[in-house]
């Protein structure tokens, strides 16, 4: 009996010791990243021409690229256009999504068109956009809005449909008018869906901006990457790629922080990562 009790007492201690010896998520991410960089360096040095980007060359290029006025101006132009396009897509997409989610008539009229346009690749609409808006900043803005809009519409519409019927019945019992119900009940209940759509829309907006700059040769970060790639400055071009990746990660972190701050009830059982 005493041996059995001793065994039971040692189990929590053994479990705690095993959890302490297990590598943390940050350690695993860092190890995986270093392994990828090492493999990339070895493969490029062994098989690729000298001008192909490799981690050591990219690290050496970062100090002079990030202070280059051309790079800074290109970054300002692209991120400014993405912010503007996202703002338009958020306002229009939220309004249309709420309408589709709460109106049967609007849902039947618009759902298939929204799903169809969401599936259209951005590269397909670029010739039409440049034909309508010319090779200008307006073409890039239109591409960004097109890329981001439908993700928000679809997710907000799903969120509006998922509002518990009891909430709406209580509002009706107090004779709340439709617009107030939309703003005070449907929209807050749809917020987790909206945030999911915003994550998708931000990535698609950034892709849309870069693709438009590639295709239409519009000044910006995409054109900076394209120009340096074509002039065999691959390390400098990859600094732009790293900035785009950093922007995506930073936006994801900002959305997660905002979710924990403004929606503490959402996924409260999940540990922070």
C-alpha positions as CSV (number, residue, x, y, z in Angstrom):
1,X,0.0,0.0,0.0
2,X,2.8,2.4,0.9
3,X,4.6,1.6,-2.4
4,X,1.4,2.4,-4.3
5,X,1.1,5.7,-2.4
6,X,4.7,6.6,-3.1
7,X,4.2,5.9,-6.8
8,X,1.1,8.2,-6.8
9,X,3.1,11.0,-5.1
10,X,6.0,10.8,-7.6
11,X,3.7,11.0,-10.7
12,X,3.0,14.7,-10.5
13,X,6.7,15.4,-9.9
14,X,7.7,13.3,-12.9
15,X,5.1,15.1,-15.1
16,X,6.4,18.5,-13.9
17,X,10.0,17.5,-14.6
18,X,9.0,16.2,-18.1
19,X,7.1,19.5,-18.9
20,X,10.2,21.5,-17.8
21,X,12.5,19.5,-20.0
22,X,10.2,19.9,-23.0
23,X,11.3,22.7,-25.4
24,X,9.2,25.8,-25.5
25,X,7.3,26.9,-28.6
26,X,9.7,29.8,-29.1
27,X,12.7,27.4,-29.0
28,X,11.1,25.1,-31.6
29,X,10.3,28.1,-33.9
30,X,13.9,29.4,-33.6
31,X,15.4,26.0,-34.2
32,X,13.2,25.4,-37.3
33,X,14.1,28.9,-38.6
34,X,17.8,28.4,-38.2
35,X,17.7,25.0,-39.8
36,X,15.8,26.4,-42.9
37,X,18.3,29.3,-43.1
38,X,21.3,26.9,-42.9
39,X,19.9,24.6,-45.6
40,X,19.1,27.6,-47.8
41,X,22.7,28.9,-47.4
42,X,24.2,25.5,-48.2
43,X,22.1,24.8,-51.2
44,X,22.6,28.3,-52.8
45,X,26.4,28.2,-52.2
46,X,26.6,24.7,-53.7
47,X,24.2,24.9,-56.6
48,X,23.2,28.5,-57.5
49,X,24.9,31.4,-59.2
50,X,26.7,34.0,-57.1
51,X,23.9,36.6,-57.5
52,X,21.2,34.4,-56.1
53,X,20.0,35.6,-52.6
54,X,21.3,33.7,-49.6
55,X,20.9,34.4,-45.9
56,X,24.3,35.8,-45.3
57,X,24.0,38.2,-48.3
58,X,20.6,39.3,-47.2
59,X,21.8,40.1,-43.7
60,X,24.7,42.1,-45.1
61,X,22.3,44.0,-47.4
62,X,19.8,45.0,-44.7
63,X,21.7,47.9,-43.2
64,X,22.1,49.9,-46.4
65,X,18.7,49.0,-47.9
66,X,16.6,50.1,-44.9
67,X,18.1,53.6,-45.0
68,X,17.9,53.9,-48.8
69,X,15.4,56.7,-49.6
70,X,14.1,54.8,-52.6
71,X,13.2,51.8,-50.4
72,X,11.7,53.9,-47.7
73,X,9.5,55.8,-50.2
74,X,8.4,52.5,-51.9
75,X,7.5,51.1,-48.5
76,X,5.5,54.2,-47.6
77,X,3.6,54.1,-50.9
78,X,2.7,50.4,-50.8
79,X,1.7,50.3,-47.1
80,X,-0.3,53.5,-47.4
81,X,-2.2,52.1,-50.4
82,X,-2.9,48.9,-48.5
83,X,-4.2,50.8,-45.5
84,X,-6.5,52.9,-47.7
85,X,-7.8,49.9,-49.6
86,X,-8.4,47.9,-46.4
87,X,-10.3,50.8,-44.9
88,X,-12.6,50.9,-48.0
89,X,-13.0,47.2,-48.0
90,X,-13.8,47.0,-44.3
91,X,-16.5,49.7,-44.5
92,X,-18.1,48.4,-47.7
93,X,-17.6,44.7,-46.8
94,X,-19.1,45.0,-43.3
95,X,-22.2,46.8,-44.6
96,X,-22.8,44.3,-47.4
97,X,-22.0,41.3,-45.2
98,X,-24.5,42.4,-42.6
99,X,-27.1,42.9,-45.3
100,X,-26.6,39.5,-46.8
101,X,-26.5,37.8,-43.4
102,X,-29.7,39.3,-42.1
103,X,-31.8,39.7,-45.3
104,X,-33.0,36.6,-47.2
105,X,-33.7,38.7,-50.3
106,X,-30.2,40.2,-50.3
107,X,-28.7,36.8,-49.7
108,X,-30.4,35.3,-52.7
109,X,-29.5,38.2,-54.8
110,X,-25.8,38.6,-54.0
111,X,-24.4,35.4,-52.4
112,X,-23.4,33.6,-55.6
113,X,-21.9,36.7,-57.1
114,X,-19.8,37.3,-54.0
115,X,-18.6,33.7,-53.9
116,X,-17.8,33.9,-57.6
117,X,-15.8,37.0,-57.4
118,X,-14.0,35.7,-54.3
119,X,-12.8,32.7,-56.4
120,X,-11.5,34.9,-59.2
121,X,-7.7,35.2,-59.2
122,X,-6.4,38.7,-58.8
123,X,-4.1,38.4,-61.8
124,X,-7.2,37.8,-64.1
125,X,-8.8,41.2,-63.3
126,X,-5.6,43.3,-63.6
127,X,-5.8,43.8,-67.4
128,X,-9.4,45.0,-66.9
129,X,-8.4,47.3,-63.9
130,X,-5.5,48.8,-65.9
131,X,-7.8,49.3,-68.8
132,X,-10.4,51.2,-66.7
133,X,-8.0,53.1,-64.4
134,X,-4.8,53.2,-66.4
135,X,-1.4,52.4,-65.1
136,X,-1.8,54.5,-62.1
137,X,-2.2,54.4,-58.3
138,X,-6.0,54.1,-58.8
139,X,-5.5,50.7,-60.5
140,X,-3.5,49.5,-57.5
141,X,-6.2,50.8,-55.1
142,X,-8.9,49.1,-57.1
143,X,-6.9,45.8,-57.0
144,X,-6.5,46.0,-53.2
145,X,-10.2,46.7,-52.6
146,X,-11.1,43.8,-54.9
147,X,-8.7,41.5,-53.2
148,X,-9.8,42.3,-49.7
149,X,-13.5,43.0,-50.0
150,X,-15.0,39.6,-50.5
151,X,-13.2,37.9,-47.6
152,X,-14.8,40.4,-45.2
153,X,-18.3,40.1,-46.9
154,X,-18.3,36.3,-46.6
155,X,-17.1,36.2,-43.0
156,X,-19.3,39.0,-41.7
157,X,-22.3,37.4,-43.5
158,X,-21.6,34.1,-41.7
159,X,-21.3,35.9,-38.4
160,X,-24.6,37.8,-39.0
161,X,-26.4,34.5,-39.7
162,X,-25.0,32.9,-36.5
163,X,-26.5,35.5,-34.1
164,X,-28.5,33.5,-31.5
165,X,-32.2,33.9,-32.1
166,X,-32.8,34.6,-28.4
167,X,-30.9,37.9,-28.7
168,X,-33.1,39.1,-31.5
169,X,-36.3,38.0,-29.8
170,X,-35.4,40.0,-26.7
171,X,-34.6,43.1,-28.9
172,X,-37.9,42.6,-30.7
173,X,-39.8,42.4,-27.4
174,X,-38.4,45.8,-26.5
175,X,-39.5,47.1,-29.9
176,X,-35.9,47.9,-31.0
177,X,-35.7,49.1,-34.6
178,X,-33.8,47.2,-37.2
179,X,-30.8,49.5,-37.6
180,X,-30.2,49.6,-33.8
181,X,-30.4,45.7,-33.7
182,X,-27.8,45.6,-36.5
183,X,-25.4,48.0,-34.7
184,X,-25.9,46.8,-31.1
185,X,-26.6,43.1,-31.4
186,X,-25.7,41.7,-34.9
187,X,-22.4,43.5,-35.4
188,X,-20.9,42.7,-32.0
189,X,-22.0,39.1,-32.3
190,X,-20.3,38.9,-35.7
191,X,-17.0,40.4,-34.5
192,X,-15.1,37.1,-34.2
193,X,-16.1,36.3,-37.8
194,X,-15.1,39.8,-38.8
195,X,-11.6,39.4,-37.3
196,X,-11.2,36.1,-39.2
197,X,-12.1,37.9,-42.4
198,X,-9.8,40.8,-41.6
199,X,-6.9,38.4,-41.2
200,X,-7.6,37.0,-44.7
201,X,-8.3,40.4,-46.2
202,X,-5.0,41.9,-44.9
203,X,-2.9,39.2,-46.6
204,X,-4.9,39.4,-49.8
205,X,-4.7,43.2,-49.8
206,X,-0.9,43.1,-49.5
207,X,-0.7,40.5,-52.3
208,X,-3.0,42.6,-54.5
209,X,-0.8,45.7,-54.0
210,X,2.4,43.9,-54.9
211,X,0.8,42.1,-57.9
212,X,-0.5,45.4,-59.2
213,X,2.9,47.0,-58.9
214,X,4.5,44.0,-60.7
215,X,2.0,44.1,-63.5
216,X,1.5,47.8,-64.0
217,X,5.1,48.9,-63.1
218,X,3.6,51.3,-60.4
219,X,6.1,52.7,-57.9
220,X,6.1,50.8,-54.6
221,X,7.6,47.9,-52.7
222,X,6.5,45.4,-55.4
223,X,8.2,47.4,-58.1
224,X,11.3,47.8,-55.9
225,X,11.5,44.0,-55.6
226,X,10.9,43.5,-59.3
227,X,13.5,46.0,-60.4
228,X,16.2,44.6,-58.1
229,X,15.4,41.1,-59.1
230,X,15.8,42.0,-62.8
231,X,19.1,43.8,-62.2
232,X,20.5,40.8,-60.3
233,X,20.4,42.5,-56.9
234,X,18.6,39.6,-55.3
235,X,19.8,40.2,-51.8
236,X,18.3,43.8,-51.9
237,X,15.1,42.4,-53.4
238,X,14.8,39.8,-50.6
239,X,14.9,42.6,-48.0
240,X,11.7,43.9,-49.5
241,X,10.2,40.4,-49.3
242,X,11.2,40.1,-45.6
243,X,9.5,43.5,-44.9
244,X,6.3,42.2,-46.5
245,X,6.5,39.0,-44.4
246,X,7.1,41.2,-41.3
247,X,4.1,43.3,-42.1
248,X,1.9,40.2,-42.3
249,X,3.2,38.9,-39.0
250,X,2.8,42.2,-37.3
251,X,-0.7,42.6,-38.5
252,X,-1.6,39.2,-37.1
253,X,-0.1,40.1,-33.7
254,X,-2.0,43.3,-33.7
255,X,-5.3,41.5,-34.4
256,X,-4.6,39.0,-31.7
257,X,-3.8,41.7,-29.2
258,X,-7.0,43.6,-30.1
259,X,-9.0,40.4,-29.8
260,X,-7.7,39.7,-26.3
261,X,-8.3,43.4,-25.3
262,X,-11.7,44.1,-26.8
263,X,-13.1,40.5,-26.9
264,X,-11.9,38.9,-23.7
265,X,-14.7,36.3,-23.9
266,X,-13.6,35.1,-27.4
267,X,-11.4,31.9,-27.2
268,X,-10.8,32.6,-23.5
269,X,-9.9,29.0,-22.9
270,X,-7.0,29.1,-25.4
271,X,-3.5,29.8,-24.1
272,X,-1.7,32.8,-25.5
273,X,0.9,31.9,-28.1
